[in-house]
Amino acid sequence: MLGVLLVHAGREVTFDQLIGYLWSDDPPRTARSVIQVQISHLRRAFPGMISTTSGGYLADVTPERVDLHRFRRLREEADPKDPEIAFSRLSEALECWRGVPFSGVGSEHLYYSVVSPLLEERWSAVAEWAACALSLGRAAEVVSYLTPIAREEPLRERLHHLFITALWHVGERAAALSAYEEIRSRLAEELGVDPDPDLTALHTQILRADTSELTPPKGINAPFPDRKDVFVVRNDLPRDIPDFAGRRETLEHLVGVGTSKDERAKVCVISGSGGSGKTTLAVRAGHELVSHFPDGQLFIDLYGYTAEKKPLDEGAALGALLRAVGVSSDNLPDSVDERSALWRATLRGKRLLVVLDNAVSYAQVNPILPSAEGTLTLITTRNDLAGLSGTDYISLSMLAEESALELLAKVLGEERVVRERERALRVVRICGGLPLALRVVAGRMLSRPKWSFGHVERRLSEQSRRFRELQVDGQNVEAAIDLSYQSLNQDQRRAFLLLGDMIGNTVDLHGASALLDVEPEEADDLLQGLVGVCLLEEPEGDVYRLHDLIGDFSRYRGWKDLEPGESDKARWRLANQYMVVAQRAADLLGPRAHGNPDQISGSRYTTELLDRSEAESWFDIHQDNVADVIDFFSAGESEEEVWRMADAVWRFYAQSGNMGLLLTSQEKALRASEKQGSQRGRAVTLIGMGIAQCLSGRFDSALALLVEAKDLLADLGDESGMIRALANLGIVYERMGRFRECVECIEGVLDYAVSQGDKQLEAMQRGNLSALYLTQGKSREALEMSERLLAMGSDERLETSRIQAMRVSGEARTALGDFEGAYKALHKAVEMAEGKSMKEIYAQNSLGVAYRAGGRFSEAITEHQTALDLAGKSGNRSGDAEILTDLGITYSAASRHEEALETLEKALVTATEREERYMVARASLALGKLPEPIVTADRARDLLTDALLIFEELGLPEADQAREALKNL
């Protein structure tokens, strides 16, 4: 228990995770109590270290006290540019290892989900150390260290490659050849494969070469992977069901597909009716294949068949999967095509299993399918998904009678089924062989040991009637679900029926408290009771959902059994809870002009959110539910709540790239405000729509919407709202190249921020103004403004603005000829911006411009290309036109004119497509100044004329450069 908490130090470990780690597939009924007792013991031994979270426990301990985290820190400090330091750090890191983690625990789930990934980290570090040691001429140390490891890990080809290389380098040629023969024989006998081509090539070179110097050791040139974007290995598969029954041939087929030697990207579609066990089969196959996919197992529900829920769109699904493997939200591209390309590129070289659950169409899954060799994708669906080529198809029917009896026997015990076999068989027939219905019945009987199959048969027969909404292949499943419902106590029944009316597809503990109108502790007991009888699912800690069939039953029964109006009141309580929490979360994401209105009542069920990360996490879980709340308010004639909810969630939708939900939520809010005649609601919503249009590149539309919003808010006397509109107008004007208007907007917002003492808003505007001064050629003003911003202090809220100020300071110094000062400032900006996507990209590019101005062309080109590489890895290509233009100018300055032409042409196309007029002019000017015959005189004249017209219109100093170039033609 302590070891698991320390592995996840600083992060929550849920009850479900602990149960799986400790008992794999066979936990005792007292599992939770056992865990609580052990936690109590640990707390006495380690006072103040273990905290209780909403879903489990957390170890609050300094990472340096845990050997695993010290190992990771030292490995990160191994700088590939300095092999001596790298060797020292890696040596220290490997000293942290003392055997196999959790040895002797005996939990398969713990081994595959925790231990195996940790061992992979260790062997990767060993390989890095050995490669580094070889590059330093320490082959003898490598031989000594790897000799026992080569015996311990007989199939790790990279380690054996390094071991054989080291033997060769110390003059043990015969031992090297013998070591090769050992691994070749082992691979042939155990796996039926040959060594990889690199290892085979090394063997050939040892046979032919007279000296070791003729072959560089594998990995010396690039011993360290680029770990800026670390690929996350994780197992997201739901818990395996220990009483899996039937489907033997189908399961063997799936496992055979996953273990086949065919290295293509494999896809298998599992189709069948609702409740036929598609997901259960996919999850069971996934667990059996874990060892064959060491780079992770991902699971995502695409909501293709969820009642009153739209299927998950491709962009959102790709976003969730990319975040799961380590891509940050800031680095997610906007378009589906770009996300799909990033997803496939990220998986290149990985052996990964992906389960796409509840898919609805070919169009939904096609962009998500991995293309990397060695991947396996399992898709569950009720449709044929026509159009998927090169795919295995499996269609599931209902369980055969013997398989259904086997399932009951595994849950209830074989003796209980054998004793009443005929009656048990009649229960199976009433349930129609539907796995879902059988599990509900078995779960109910398990909790009622005195119930006989005869008793169950009579109850099912008495309650049986045609259940139109829940027919599966003509089989009636309502009776099976109703049996479980009838066994609930009164409070549980009410909770179950109200959950059927939840807004959205999931509900968390506090949302359920509001829906049920009980305290969270009581709600937790009710929800866990429903989970225990298989009427409710808990996909993650304290987040619940109803299976689509059971949800239909709950709503159908609720119409009859709930008091009149009770469902409506419950939905209003839940909607209000969402409103209150969304307002709090929005406040944590950034400054707001229309947050926390007095007329919105508080809620005793409010989820406590303490910081930005918690707010982002809450929105991430509930973003689709919030969209459904907006629909609920719209349908209920609650226009005020509609626009306030849409205003609360816009920033999260924008930051996460969910432009579909951003636009639709604002459009609904606008219709509601117009219907009500609310000018304030209309104005606030117009700002949100303007932001959405700007982020989508439709600047003219954004401008019109924001101007109208500003005028409306001015008429209303809403000063803070008007300032918000003005700030966003400044962004649009800047993107359109209308810099004079942009400066006016920024200065207006800056004056307001100073008058209100709003340091964060003031810093943002000073940063924007300094950048604009620079664009206008006002280098001294830009330097002065950036220095004033930096002098405002190091408050964490000002960090983003301080990075921008440091970059502008460096650019201004470049323009003023202070190159050493520029290099210093820009190196600092790069350091401050590391890991912050566009901030880092622009700082890197600016450093390239400074090097060019100082005549250091080779270094300048390297910095520009680094900026482009960072943009490619992050998926954020909004700065490509600027970076390409600067790279082209640098090529030209270095007299590399062919490369300059190619790069600047690409920059011009990119800027033109995005309507970035300033960059169009800069690229045209640079192209027009290239010598003949690289660019003909006629084309140069056209390019320079276009550039001059744009610069003159924008009022920028580059117009003089364009005139001078035209004169010189």
N, C-alpha and C positions, 0 to 999 in steps of 0.2 A: 504493500500500500504506500509506504513512504517513498519507495523507489519510483513508483509511477508518478506521484505528485512532484518529485524532484525533476524527473524527465521533462514535465510540463511546467516547470517553475515559473510563477507569475501568470499562468493561464489556468482557466477553469478546467477541471476534470469532472465530467458529469457522472451521476450515479450509473447510467447505462454503460458508460465506458469502464468504470471500475468493476461492475458486475461482469462484463465481457472479459476484461483482463484477468480477473481472479478465477472465474469458473467456466470460461469459454461458452459452450452451448448447454451447460447443465447446472444452472444456478439453483441453490436451494430456495425454498419459499421465504426463508428468513434472511435473504441476501442483504436487503437494506439494513436490517437490524444489525447484522454482523459488521457491515461497513461502519455504521454509526458507533458501534462499540470500539472497533479498532481505531477510529479517528479520535475517540475520547482518550484512549491509551496514548496515542501519539501526541495529543495536545498536552498531556501531563509530562511527557518526556521532552517535548520541544515547545515550551510556552510561547504563545504569540506568533507561531510560525504558520499555522493552518487556519485559513478563513473559510467560512461557509458562504457559498454563492447561491444564486437563484436556482441553479441546477445541480450543484455538487459541492466540490471543495477546491481550494487553491492554496498552494504553498508559496508564502511570501518570504523568499530567501534570496540573498545576494547571489547572482549567478556564479561568481568567482569561488563560492564555497562548494560548488558541485563540480566534480571532475569532468562530467560531460560538457557542461557549458564552458569550463576553462579550456577544454580541448578544442571546442569550436572557436573560441576567441583566438587562441594561439594559431589555429589553422588559418583564420582570416588574416592574421598579421603576417603570414608568410608571403612577403612581397616577391613576385617572380622576377622583378627587375634587379633584385639584390640576392643572388643565390646563397651567399654566406648567411645573411639574416634569415632567409627562408629555411635553410637547413637547420639553423638553431631553433627557430620557432616550431618547426615540424617535429624535431626531436623531442622538445618539451611536450608538445601536444600528445605524441604517442606514449610518453611516459605516464599519461593519465589513465591509460588502459590497463586493467588488471583482470584479464579473463573475459568471459562472455557475460553480458548483462543478464540479470534475472535467472542465472543458471539454476536449475533444480526446481523452478516454480511449476513447470509441467503444463502450462496453459498454451494451447496452440494459437488461440486468438492473440494473446500477448506476444508470442513469438513473431507471428507474421505481421502484426500491426505496429509493434514497437521495436522488438529486438532486431529483427531482420534489417529494417532501415538503418538502425544504429550501426550494425556491423558493416553495412555498405559504406557508411561514412568513414569507418575505421580503415577499410581496405583501400578506399580512395586516397585517404591521407597517407597510408603506407606507400602506395604507388607514387604519390607526389614526392615523398621523402626520398625514395629510392632513385627516382629520376633526377632529383636535385643533387643527391650524393654522387651519382655517376657523372653529372656535369662538372662536379668539383674534383673529380679524380679519386673519389672515395669508394672504389669498387669493392675493396676488401671488406669494408664495413657493411656494404649491401649484401655480400655473400653471407656474412655472419648473421645478419638480421633476418634475411629471407629464407635461410635454410630450413628452420622449423616451420615457418609459415607456408612454404611450398608444400610440405607434407600435410599440413593442417587444411590447406585449401587447394586440393589437387586439380580443380577445374577452373581456377581463375587465370585466364590466359594472359592478362596484362601483367600480373605479378610474376608469372613464370617467364614472360618475355624479359622483364627486368632482371630476374634471377639468372637466367641463361646468359644475358648480356654481361652481367657482373662477373660470372665465372670465366667467360671468354676474356674479359679485360684484365683479369689477374693471371692470365696464362693457363687456366685450367680448361684447355680446349676439349679434351676428352670428356671431362665432367660436364661441360656445357652440352655436348652432343648427347651424352647419356641422359641428362635432364630433359632434353627435348624429346627423346624417345619415350621416356616415362609418361610425359603428358600426352604425347600422340597416342600411345597405346591406351591410356586411361579414357581419352575422349572417344576413341573408336569402340572400346568395350562397353562403356556405360551409356554413351549417347549416340553412338553410330555416326559420328561426324569427324571431319578432319580439323586440324588446328586452323586458326584464322590465317589469312594470307600474310599478314605481317610476321607472324611467328614462323610460318613456313619459309618466308623470304630470309629471315634471320638465320635459320638452319642452313639454307643454301649458301649464304655468305660465309658462315663459319667453315663450311666444308671447302669453299673455294679460296678464301682469303688467307694470306700469309700473316697479316697483322691485324690486330683488333681495330686499328685506326680507320680501316677501310669502311667500317659500318658505324654510323652514329647510334648510340643507344636510343631505344624508343622513348619518346617523351622528353628528351633533353631540350629540344628547340622550343617546346611549349608545354612544360611540365605541369602548369597550373591552368585549370579551366577559368574562364571569366565568370566570376561569381557575383557580378553586380546584379544580375537577374537570376537568383538561385531557383532552380526547378524544385518544387516541393513534392516530395513523395508522400502520398497519403492513401489511406483506405477509407473510402466513404460508403462502402457497402453497408446496408442495413444489417442488423443482427440476423444470422442464419437461424432458420427454424429447425430445432432438433428433431421434430417429429415429421420430417419430410417423408412423404409416401407416394408410391406410384411414379410414373414418368421415368422409369429406369432407363429404357432405351433412349428416350429423348435426352436425358441428362448425359448419358454416355456419349451421345452424338455431339452435344455441345462441348463436352470436355475434349473429345477427339479433335474438334475444330480448333480449340484453343491450344492444344499441344502438338498439332501437326507441324511438320517441318517446312511447310509452305510459309515463306516469310512475307508474303504480301499482306497488305492491310485487309484483315478479315472482318466480315459483317454477317451477323445472323439475326434474322427477324423472327420473333416469336409472336404469333398472332392467336387470337382466341376471344371469346366473349368475356364480358365483365365478370370478375370473380372466378375465372377458370384457373388461376394460379400462375399466370404469366410472370409476374414479378417474383413470386416465390422461386420459380424455376431458375430465372436469371440470376437471382441472388445466390441460390445454392451453387449453381455452376461457377459463379464468380469466386465464392469462397474456396471451391475445390481447385481453382486455377491460380490462386494467389501467388504461389511460388513461381509460376511461369511468367508472371508479369511484375518483375521487381521494381518497376518505376511507378507503380501505383494502380489503384482501382477506384474509379470515379463513378458516382451515381447521381443522376439528376432526373427529377420528375418534370415532364413536359406538359402536364395537365391537359392532355388531349381529350380526356373523357371525364372531366370534373364538372359536376352540376353547377350551372350558373357561373361558370368560370371560363374565360377565353383561354385557348391554348397558349403556352409560353412562346413568345415570338423568338425567331432565330437569334436576333441580336442579344436579347436578354439571356438566352441559354448559353451562348458563346461567352458572354461576359462572366456568368457564374462559373463556367468551366475554366476560363483563363485565370480568374482570381483563385480558383482552387489549386492550380498548379504554380502559383507564385507571382502572376502578373498583377501589379497594383492597379487600383481603380484609375489612378491618374494616367496610366499608360495604355488604357483601353482605347482603341480607335472608335470613331463614331459609326462608320458604316458596317453593315453586315459582311460585305466582301472583305474589308480590311481585317475585321475580327476573325473571319474564317481563315484568311491567309496567315494571320499571326498564330492562330490555334494550330494549324497544320505545321507551320515552321517550328513552333515550340516543341511539338512532339517528335520532330525528326530525331531518329536514333534512339527513341525510347520504346521500351516494351511496356505497354499500358493497356489496361482493360477499362472500357467505358460502357456503362449501362445507361441507355436512354429509355426511360420508363414512360409509358402512356403517350407514345407518339401518335400524332393524328394524320400526318400526310407526308408525302415525299418532299414537298417544299420545305417543311419544317425541319426535317432531319438532314437533308442533303448538305447544307453548309456546315453542319456540325461533325460530319463523318471524318475521322482521322484518315490521312493518306499514308502515314508513316509505316514502313515495314515493321512487322512484329507487334502491331496493335490489333486488338480484337474489340469490336463493338457489338453489344447485344441490344436489340431494340424490341421493346414490347409494345404491342398495338392491337387495336381491334380491326384495322384495315389491312389491305394487302400491300400497301405502299408500292404500288406499281411504279416502275421507273428505276428502281435500285438494281443495277446490274452486278453480276459477280457476287451474288448474295445467297446464303443459305436461308431457306424458309422452313419454319416449323409451325404447324397449326395445332393448337391444343383443343381437344374435346373435353367433355366432362370425365371425371375419374370413373374407371370401370369399378364394378361392385367390389371386387376383391381388393383393389387398391384403396377404395374408400374405407373398407373394413380395416385394412392395414393402418390407415391414418388414425381411425378411432382407437385401435389397439395401442398405437404408440402414445396417444395422449392419455387414455384411460387405463391402460394395462390390458394385456392380452387375455388374462383370465376373465375379466369383466365382459369382454366381447364374446368370448367362446361360450360363456354361460348362457347368453341370450342371443345366440347367433342369428336365428330367424327374425327375431324382433329387431335386432340391430340392422339386419339387412333391409327390413321394411322402412326403418328410419332413413337409411341411405337412399332408398328409392324415393321417399317423400322429399328429401333434399335434392334429388335429381343429380347426385354426384357432383354438385357444385362445391369446390373446396371451401369457398367462403362460408357457405351455409353449414357444411360439416364442422368447420372449426368453431363456429358460433355455438352449435349444439354441444360439441365436445367440451368446449370451455365452460359452458353452463353446467354440464354434468360433472365436470371435475370439481367445481365448487359446491356441488350438491351430491355428495357420495351416496346418499340414500336413494337418489333417483334411479330407477331401472329403465331399460330401453322400452319396456312395455308402457311405463308411465310417460316417457317422452313421446312414444308413438301416439298415445291417446291425446296428449296435449297438442301435438302437431296436427292431429286429425281434427280436433275440436276447433282449433284456431284457423285451420286452413281455409282459404277462400282465394278467388282469383285476384291476383295482385298485378294489375295491368302495368304499372310503372316499373315493376321489378321482375318481368318475365325473362328468363334466360333459356333459350332453346325450348320454350314451352314448359319449362319446369318452374314451379312456384317456390320462391325462396322467402316470401314474406313470413310464412309460418315459422321458419327456422329463426329468423331475426326476432320475430314477435315472442318466441319462446324465451330468448334472452331478455327482452324488454320486460316481459311479465314477471321475471324473477327479481327485478330491481325493486329496491324500496322506494317510497314515495319521493324522497328528495332526489334520488338518482334518476328516477323517471323524468322529473321536471327538468333536471339538468340536461339529460339526453335530448329531450324535445326542444329545449331552447337552443342547444348547440346546433341543431339543424337549421336554425334561423340566423346563424352568425353571418356577419357581413364579411365577405371575402372567403378565401379557401382555408385559412388557418386562423387560430386565435391563441394568444399567449395567456399566461396565468392571470395577469392583471386584466386583460380584456375579458377573459372568462368570468372573472369576479364581477365585472360590470354587467356582463350579459346575464349572469345568474343572480345578481344583487346580493352577494354574500362576501364575506371577508376572504382575502386570498388564501388563508390557511384552510378554511372550509372548502373553498373551490378546489384546492389541491387534492383534498381527500376525495371529493366527488369525481374529479377528473381521473385520478389514479384508479378509482373503483371501476370506471368505465373502460379504462385501458386494460384492466385486469380481465374483463370478460369479453375482450376483443370487439367492443363497440366503438372504440376511439383509438386513434393512432397518435403516437408521440414521436414524430420524425426527428426532433431534437429536444434538448432539455427545456421543459416548460413551454413548448410550442405544440399545439394539438390540431388535428384535422380529422374529419370523418371520411371514411371510404365512400366513394360516390354512391354505391348501392345502399349502404347504411344511412347515408345522408338523405337520400330520397325517402327511405322508410321513416326517418325521424320527422321530416317535414310533413309527409302524408299523415302520420299518426298525430302530429302536433295540431293539425287543423281540427281534429276531433277532441283531443284530450286536454288541451290547454284552455285556460279561462279566456273569455273574449277580451281582446286588447292586450293580453299578457305578452304576446310575441312582439307586438309593436313597441310596447314600453321597453322590452329587453333590447331591441335593436337600437332604440334611441339612446339608451344608457351606453351601449357599446360605441355608437357613433360619437357620442360626447366624449367618451374616454379617448378615442382616437384623436379627436380634435385637441383635447388638452395636452396629450403627450406630443402630438405633432408640433404644436406651438412651442413647447419646451425644446424639442429637438431642433427645430428651425432656429431658435435663439442661439443654440450652441454652435450652429454651422456658420454663423456670420451676422453682421449688423443687419437690422431689419427696421422698416419704417412703420409696419402695420401689424406688429405682433402682440400677443397676449391682451386682446381686447377685454374691457371690463364686463361686457355683456355675456362673455362665455363663462359659464359657471365652472367651478372647480370640480374635481372628481376625487372621491376617497379611494378610487382604484388606480390612481395615476402611477405609471411606471417611473421610478426614480432614474433620471439620467444625469450623470455627473460631469461628463466632458464630451468633447467633439467625437471621439472614437465611439463612445456609447451611443451618441445620437446617430452617427452614420450606420452603426450596426442595427439600431432599431428600425431606421428607414429601410435598410437593406432587406430585413426580414419582412417588413410590412408594406413595402412600396406598392405591391399589387392590391393589397387590402385597402390602402389609403385611396387608391383610384376607385375602388368599389364604394368606399364611404362617400366620395364625391358624387357618385351616381345615386346613392341612397338619399343624400341631402337634396339632390336635384329633383328626384321623384317625389320627395316629401314637401315640396314648395318651400324649402329652407334656403332661399337665395343667399342670405347673409353668410350662412355657414359654408355654402359652396365656394364662394370666392376666398373666404378666409382659409379654408383647408387647401385650396389650390395654391394660395400664396405661401402657405407654410412649407409645401413640399417641392416648390419649383427648383430651389437651389440644389437639393439632393438629386432630382431628376437630371438637372444640367450637369452636375459634377460626375454622375455615373454614366452619362451618355445616353440616357433613356429618353431620346427626343420624342418618341411616339407618345409616351405617357405625359411628357411635359406639354406638348401641344394640345393633346385631347383634353387634359385637365383644365387648361386655360380656356379652351373653346367652350367647354361646358359651363365654366364659371362666368364667361362673358354672356352666354345666353341667359343664364339665371339672373345676372345683374340687369340686363336689358329688360327682362320680363318684369322684374321688381321695380325698375326705374331707379336703381341705386347708382348714382354718379360716382361715388367713391369706389364701389365694387367694380364698376366698369373701368375706372382709371387704373386701379391696382392690377386688374386682369390684363389691361392693355400693356402694362409694363412687362408682365410675365410673357405675353405673346411676343412682345418686341425682343425680349431676351432670346426666346426660342428661335425667332426668325434670324437674329444676328448670329447665333451659334450655328445655324443651318446655312449661313452664307448669303441670306437674302436681305441685303443691307437696306435697299430702298423700302421694302415692306417694314423692316424694323424701325427705320427712321420715321415713317408715317405714323406708326403705332405709338412710338414713344413721344413724339411731338404732341399728338392728341392727348395722351395721358398727362403730360406736363401741363398743358393748358387747362384740362379739367381740374387737376389738383390745385392749380393756382386760383381758379374760380372758387374752389371749396375752401381756400385758405389753409390747405394742408401743406405746411412748409416742408416737413420732413419727407412727405411723399413726393413733393415736387423735386427736392434735392435728389431723391432716389432716381427719379426719371432723368434728371439732368446728368447724373453720373453714368447711367447707361447710354444716354445720348452721346456722351463723350467717347465711349468705347466704339460706338457705331461710326461716328465721324472719323475717328482715327483709322478704322479699317477701310473707310472709303477714301482716305487721303485728304479729307477736308480739315486740315490741321488748325486753321484759324478758329473755326467753330469749336473744334475739340478743345483748344486752349481756353476758350471762353467758358465752356462747360466745366472744365476741371477747376478753373479759378473760382467759379461760382460755388462749387461744392467745397473747395478748400476754405473759402471765407466762412461758409456755414460751419464746417468742422471746427475751425479755430474758435468761432463764437460760442460753440456748444461745448468746447473742451473735449471733443472726441478725438483722442490721439490716434486711434487705429484708422479712422477715416481720413484724418489729416495726413498720416504717413502714406496711405495709399495714393492720395491725390498729389502729394509732393513727388512721389516716385513717378507717377504718370506724367507730371509736368516736366520733370527733369528729362525724361526720355523724349518728350516732344520738343523741348528746347534744342536737344541734340539734333533731331531730325531737321529742324529749321536752321541749323548751322550756328546756333547760339551756344557755343561750347563753354564759354566762361559762365553764362547763366546756368547751364546744365550742371556744371561742376559745383557751383555755389549752392544750387538747390539740393543736389545729392548730398553734399556735405552737411547741409542743415538737417536733412532727414537722418543721416547717420548720427548726428549729435542729439537726436531725440531720445536716445537710450536703447537698451537691449531687451526691452519688454518682449516676451515671447509672442505677443500678438502682433508685433511689428516686424517679425522675422522675414516674411515674404517681401515686404517693402524695403527692408534693409539689403536684401540680396540684389534687388533691382537697383538700389542706389549705388551699391558698390560696383555693379557692372557699368552703370552710366558714368560714374566717376572715372573708371578706367577708359571708357570710350572718349570721354571729354579730354582726358589727358593725352590720349593718342592724337586727337585733332589739334591739340595745342603744342604737340611736339615733345611732350614729356614722356618719352618711351619707357624709361625705367620705372617711373611712377605708374604708368599704365600697366606694365607687366605685373607689378606688385599688386595693384588693385584688382586686376582681372584674375590673377591666380587665387587671390582671396575670395573673389566672387564664385569661382569654380568650386573651391573648397566648401563654401557656405551652401551652395546650391546642389551639392552631390545628392543624387537620389530624388530630386524634386523636378523631374521631367523637363518642362519647357524652360524653367529657370536655368537649369544646368546646360541645356542645349544652347540657349542664347549666350550664356557666359562663355562657353567654349568657343563659339563662333566669334565673339567679340575679341577674344584673346588672339584668334587667327588674324583678325583685322589689324590688331596692334603689332603683331609680328611682321605683317606685310609692310606697314608704315615704317617699321624700323629696318626694312631690308632683309629680314630673316625669312625668306620665302619658303624654304623647306619646312621650317617649324610652323609657318602659317598654314600651309596646305594640310599638314597633319592635324592641326586643330580644327580646321573646317571639316575635314573628313570625319574626325571624331564626333563633331556635332551632328553630322548626317547619320552616322552609325547609331548614335544615341536616339535620334528621332525614329530610325527604323525599328530599334528594339522596343521603344516605348509605344509605337503605333501612332504617336502624335506628330503628324506631318504638316501642321499649320505653318511652321517656320521654314519649310523647304525652299520656297522661292527666294527668301532673303539669304539663306545659307548658300544656295547654289550661285546666286549673283555674286556674293562675296568670294566664293571659291573661284568663279570664272575670272573676276577682276585680279585675284592673286595669281592665277595661271598667266594672265596677260602681262602682269608686272614682271613675272619671272621669264617672259619671252617664250612660254610654252603655249603658242597661239592655237594650235590644233585642239588641244585639251580645253583651252579657254572658249573656243567656238562651240564645241560640243556641250560644255557645261552651261554656258550662257543661253544657248538655244533652249535647253531644257528648262532653265529658270524662266525664260520669257513665256514659254507655253504654260508652265505651272501658274505663274502670276496672272496671265490672261484668263485662264480657266477660272481662277478664284476671284477675279475682278479686283486684284490688289494693284491699284493704279500707280502708286508710288514705286512698287517693285517692277512693274511693267516699264516705267520710265528709266529706272536704274539699269535694268538689264538691257534695254534698247540703247542707252548711252554707252554702256560698256561694249556692246556688240559693234556699234557704229564706229568706235574708236580703234577697232582691230585693223591691222594693216592689210593692204591688198597683197596677194589675191585671196587672203583668208575671207575677207568680206569685200564684195565689189563696191565701187564708188557709188553706183546708183542705189544699191541696197543700204549702204551706210548713210546716204543722204536721207532716205526715207526713215530709217531708224532714229537718226538724230533729230529729225523734224518732229517725229512723234514724241520723243523724249522732251524736247523743248516745249512743246505745247502743254504737256502734262505738268512739267515743273513750273511753267509760268502760271498755269491755272491754280496750282497749289501754293504759289508764292514761295518757292524754295530756291536756295542759292545755287543748286545744281544747274539751274537754267543758264548761268554764265558759262559753265563748262560745255553745255550743249552748243551754245552760240559759237564759242571759240573753236570747237571741233568742226562745226559746219564751215567756218571761215577757212579752215586748213585743208578742206577737201580739194 
